[in-house]
């Protein structure tokens, strides 16, 4: 509607992503201080203000670029406080089935994302007012659902109010870096943010545009294919018994994901591009579920919000560097070679973690007796 330049669109997207990156560690600390349920209800309610703000501006014909920047800041800030609180709440209601609940939560998240993208596609023909109204309603439904979660029998210790913010963040950081499994997962997360996500947001769109003369519809098809792969595998995980060797499953699927991402670099045709991205998404569904489950199960009960905030931060913080790095690779070597190089470097990282950490031998059946 505003018809702004790509540069200004990029700035608007940054306004959406930057608050999440900068504030998510603070959100995790406040989760442990005030409790997951209270914070997620407040953050989810605050998130409703963003689409409500846009809806009012549309109804009054006052929509401006600056208003979109404010929308991004409000949404990103809400995300920074809602995400660690939601993740901290998950373990309290899992009743020992953490992996299953993590998979179910991710299934709902990516399934909802597919539906949301589909609804957003009607904005040009149906107008944005109805879609924004639906978004407000869905967020409000989330507030209601979170408020009904019963945590009385599963209340975790709350961070002492005597600890300042810096001390609480330092405490959470030490818990992560002194735990071999969690530290290895964070290293994998950073590598994934640089090599996988950088390739996804920069290299693949350029490959589609320059090699296959694709349009925005082709890029949307690839995005949807990746999401369907994630949803397919997560749904499959829900039908299986708990995977106990979660570290091994994480490393194997990430290694296979490197080969899946490298295939488009061979330029075998658009059909093979779609198939490989589906497989890449499917493998990513397993890897993301395993990594998140390891962090949930290893986090001290009174630090879960901070630990999960570090988990999110390791991925979000690495993505801008990944975009910059992959952009450099594309500029120097071309999009096909950039995919192969990034995949190879990610495979090297997986091999290093396998060789120098205990993640390959991580077994939830052994954790209870102190063997990591």
C-alpha positions in Angstrom: 0.0 0.0 0.0 2.9 2.3 0.8 5.0 1.3 -2.3 8.3 1.9 -0.6 11.8 1.1 -1.9 13.5 -2.2 -1.1 15.9 -0.3 1.2 13.1 1.1 3.3 11.4 -2.3 3.3 14.6 -3.8 4.7 14.7 -1.1 7.4 11.1 -1.9 8.4 12.0 -5.6 8.6 15.0 -4.8 10.8 12.6 -2.9 13.1 10.7 -6.1 13.5 13.7 -8.4 14.1 16.0 -6.1 16.1 14.0 -5.8 19.3 13.7 -9.6 19.5 17.5 -10.0 19.3 18.3 -7.2 21.7 15.6 -7.8 24.3 15.1 -11.6 24.4 17.8 -12.2 27.1 16.1 -9.6 29.3 12.8 -11.3 28.6 14.2 -14.6 29.7 15.5 -13.1 33.0 12.1 -11.5 33.7 10.4 -14.8 33.1 12.4 -16.5 35.8 11.7 -13.5 38.1 8.0 -13.1 37.7 6.9 -16.5 36.4 6.2 -17.8 32.9 2.4 -17.7 32.9 2.1 -14.1 34.1 4.7 -12.8 31.5 3.3 -14.7 28.5 -0.2 -13.4 29.2 1.0 -9.8 29.4 3.3 -10.2 26.4 0.7 -11.8 24.3 -1.8 -9.1 25.3 0.8 -6.5 24.3 1.3 -8.1 20.9 -2.4 -7.4 20.2 -1.6 -3.7 20.2 0.5 -4.0 17.0 -2.3 -5.2 14.5 -4.9 -3.0 16.5 -2.7 0.0 15.8 -2.5 -0.8 12.1 -6.2 -1.4 11.9 -7.0 2.0 13.4 -4.7 3.7 11.0 -6.2 1.9 8.0 -9.7 2.8 9.1 -8.7 6.5 9.5 -6.6 6.4 6.3 -3.5 7.6 8.3 -1.1 4.7 7.5 2.5 5.9 7.1 5.9 4.4 6.8 6.8 5.6 10.3 3.7 3.8 11.6 5.0 0.6 10.0 8.3 1.1 11.9 6.3 1.4 15.2 4.3 -1.7 14.3 7.6 -3.6 13.8 9.0 -2.4 17.1 5.8 -3.3 19.1 5.7 -6.8 17.5 9.4 -7.5 17.9 9.3 -6.4 21.6 6.3 -8.5 22.3 8.1 -11.5 20.7 11.2 -10.9 22.9 9.2 -11.3 26.1 6.6 -13.9 24.9 9.0 -16.4 23.5 11.1 -17.3 26.6 8.0 -17.1 28.8 6.1 -19.6 26.5 9.1 -21.9 26.4 9.5 -21.7 30.2 5.8 -22.5 30.6 6.0 -25.6 28.3 8.1 -27.6 30.7 5.7 -26.9 33.6 2.8 -28.6 31.8 4.7 -31.3 29.9 4.2 -33.9 32.7 7.5 -35.6 31.8 6.7 -35.7 28.0 8.9 -32.7 27.1 9.9 -34.0 23.6 6.3 -34.7 22.6 5.1 -31.3 23.8 8.0 -29.5 22.0 7.1 -31.3 18.8 3.4 -30.5 19.2 4.2 -26.9 19.9 6.3 -26.6 16.8 3.7 -28.4 14.7 1.1 -25.8 15.8 3.6 -23.0 15.2 4.6 -23.9 11.7 1.2 -25.2 10.8 -0.2 -21.8 11.9 2.5 -20.1 9.9 1.4 -21.8 6.7 -2.2 -20.8 7.4 -1.2 -17.3 8.2 0.8 -17.0 4.9 -2.2 -18.3 3.0 -4.5 -15.7 4.6 -2.0 -12.9 4.0 -2.1 -13.8 0.3 -5.7 -12.4 0.2 -4.6 -9.0 1.4 -4.4 -7.6 -2.1 -7.8 -8.8 -3.2 -9.8 -8.8 0.1 -8.1 -5.9 1.9 -6.0 -5.8 5.0 -8.7 -4.8 7.5 -10.3 -8.3 7.7 -7.0 -10.0 8.0 -5.8 -7.7 10.8 -9.1 -8.2 12.6 -8.5 -12.0 12.4 -4.9 -11.5 13.7 -6.2 -9.6 16.7 -8.7 -12.3 17.4 -6.1 -15.1 17.2 -3.8 -13.2 19.5 -6.6 -12.7 21.9 -7.5 -16.4 21.8 -3.8 -17.0 22.8 -4.2 -14.7 25.8 -7.3 -16.5 26.9 -5.7 -19.9 26.5 -2.5 -19.0 28.4 -4.6 -17.5 31.2 -6.4 -20.9 31.6 -3.1 -22.9 32.0 -3.0 -24.4 35.5 0.5 -24.2 36.9 -0.4 -24.6 40.6 0.9 -28.2 40.7 3.9 -27.5 38.6 5.3 -24.2 39.8 9.0 -23.8 39.3 11.2 -21.7 41.7 11.1 -18.0 41.0 14.3 -16.0 40.7 15.0 -14.0 43.8 14.1 -10.3 43.5 17.4 -9.5 45.2 19.3 -10.5 42.1 19.8 -7.7 39.6 19.4 -8.2 35.9 23.1 -8.5 35.1 23.6 -11.1 37.8 20.6 -13.2 36.6 21.8 -13.1 33.0 25.3 -14.1 34.1 23.9 -16.9 36.2 21.9 -18.2 33.1 25.0 -17.9 30.9 27.1 -19.9 33.3 24.5 -22.6 33.4 24.6 -22.9 29.7 28.3 -22.8 29.1 29.1 -25.3 31.9 26.7 -27.8 30.6 28.3 -29.8 27.7 25.1 -30.7 26.0 23.6 -27.2 26.1 26.8 -25.6 25.0 27.1 -27.9 22.0 23.5 -27.1 21.0 24.2 -23.4 21.1 27.3 -23.8 18.9 25.1 -25.8 16.5 22.5 -23.0 16.6 25.0 -20.3 15.8 26.3 -22.4 12.9 22.8 -23.0 11.6 22.0 -19.3 11.9 25.1 -18.4 9.8 25.2 -21.2 7.2 21.6 -22.5 7.0 19.5 -19.4 7.7 21.8 -17.1 5.8 21.5 -19.4 2.7 17.7 -19.6 3.2 17.1 -15.8 3.3 19.8 -14.7 0.8 21.2 -17.4 -1.4 18.1 -19.4 -2.3 16.0 -16.3 -3.4 18.9 -15.1 -5.6 19.3 -18.7 -7.0 15.7 -18.8 -8.0 15.8 -15.4 -9.5 19.1 -15.7 -11.5 19.3 -19.4 -12.4 15.6 -20.2 -12.9 14.3 -16.7 -13.7 11.7 -17.3 -11.0 9.2 -14.9 -9.6 8.0 -14.1 -6.1 5.5 -16.9 -6.5 8.3 -19.4 -7.0 10.0 -18.1 -3.9 6.7 -18.4 -2.0 6.5 -22.0 -3.3 9.9 -22.8 -1.8 9.0 -21.2 1.5 5.8 -23.2 1.7 7.7 -26.4 0.7 10.2 -25.9 3.4 7.4 -25.3 6.0 5.5 -28.4 4.8 8.6 -30.5 5.3 8.9 -29.2 8.8 5.3 -29.9 9.6 5.5 -33.4 8.0 8.4 -34.5 10.1 7.1 -33.0 13.3 3.8 -34.8 12.8 5.7 -38.0 12.3 7.6 -37.5 15.5 4.4 -37.2 17.4 3.4 -40.7 16.2 6.7 -42.2 17.4 8.0 -43.0 20.8 10.4 -40.6 22.5 13.9 -40.4 20.8 16.4 -40.9 23.7 19.6 -40.2 21.8 18.5 -36.7 21.0 22.1 -35.4 20.4 22.8 -38.1 17.8 19.5 -37.4 16.0 20.3 -33.7 16.0 23.8 -34.2 14.5 22.7 -36.8 11.9 19.8 -34.7 10.6 21.9 -31.6 10.4 24.6 -33.5 8.5 22.0 -34.9 6.1 20.5 -31.4 5.8 23.9 -30.1 4.5 23.6 -32.5 1.6 20.0 -31.5 1.0 20.9 -27.8 0.9 23.9 -28.5 -1.4 21.8 -30.2 -4.1 20.2 -27.0 -5.5 23.8 -25.8 -6.0 24.2 -28.6 -8.6 21.5 -26.9 -10.8 19.7 -30.1 -11.5 16.4 -28.4 -12.3 13.6 -26.6 -10.5 11.9 -29.9 -9.6 14.9 -31.1 -7.8 15.2 -27.7 -6.0 11.7 -28.2 -4.6 12.3 -31.8 -3.6 15.6 -31.0 -1.9 14.1 -28.0 0.0 11.3 -30.2 1.2 13.8 -32.8 2.5 15.9 -30.0 4.0 12.8 -28.7 5.9 11.9 -32.3 7.0 15.3 -32.9 8.4 15.2 -29.4 10.1 12.0 -30.4 11.8 13.8 -33.2 13.6 16.9 -31.2 14.4 15.0 -28.2 15.8 12.8 -30.5 17.9 15.8 -32.3 19.3 17.8 -29.2 20.1 14.9 -27.5 21.8 14.1 -30.6 23.8 17.7 -30.9 25.0 17.7 -27.4 26.3 14.3 -27.8 28.0 15.4 -31.0 29.8 18.8 -29.8 30.8 17.8 -26.3 32.0 17.6 -25.8 35.8 14.0 -25.4 36.8 14.6 -21.9 38.2 16.6 -20.8 35.1 14.5 -22.2 32.3 13.4 -18.8 30.9 16.9 -17.5 30.7 18.3 -20.8 29.2 15.6 -20.8 26.5 16.3 -17.1 25.9 20.0 -17.9 25.2 18.8 -20.7 22.9 16.7 -18.2 20.9 19.4 -15.5 21.0 22.0 -17.9 19.6 19.9 -18.3 16.5 18.5 -14.8 16.1 21.9 -13.2 16.8 23.6 -15.3 14.2 21.1 -14.7 11.4 22.3 -11.1 10.4 25.9 -12.4 10.2 24.7 -15.3 8.1 22.9 -13.0 5.7 26.0 -10.8 5.4 28.3 -13.8 5.0 26.1 -15.6 2.4 25.7 -12.3 0.5 29.4 -12.1 0.3 29.7 -15.7 -0.9 27.1 -15.1 -3.6 28.9 -11.9 -4.8 32.2 -13.7 -5.0 31.3 -17.2 -6.2 27.7 -17.1 -7.4 24.6 -18.5 -5.8 25.1 -22.2 -6.7 28.6 -22.3 -5.4 27.6 -20.3 -2.3 25.1 -23.0 -1.4 27.7 -25.7 -1.7 30.3 -23.7 0.3 27.8 -22.9 3.1 26.7 -26.5 3.3 30.2 -27.8 3.5 31.1 -25.4 6.3 28.0 -26.4 8.2 29.0 -30.1 7.7 32.4 -29.2 9.2 30.8 -27.6 12.2 28.6 -30.8 12.8 31.8 -32.9 12.5 33.6 -30.7 15.0 30.7 -31.0 17.5 30.6 -34.8 17.0 34.3 -35.1 17.6 34.9 -32.7 20.4 31.7 -32.7 22.4 29.6 -35.3 24.2 26.5 -34.5 22.2 26.8 -37.7 20.1 26.5 -39.8 23.2 23.9 -37.7 24.9 21.1 -40.0 26.1 18.1 -38.9 28.2 18.1 -42.4 29.9 21.6 -41.7 31.2 21.1 -38.1 32.2 19.2 -39.2 35.3 22.3 -40.9 36.7 24.6 -38.1 35.8 26.1 -39.3 32.4 26.0 -36.7 29.7 
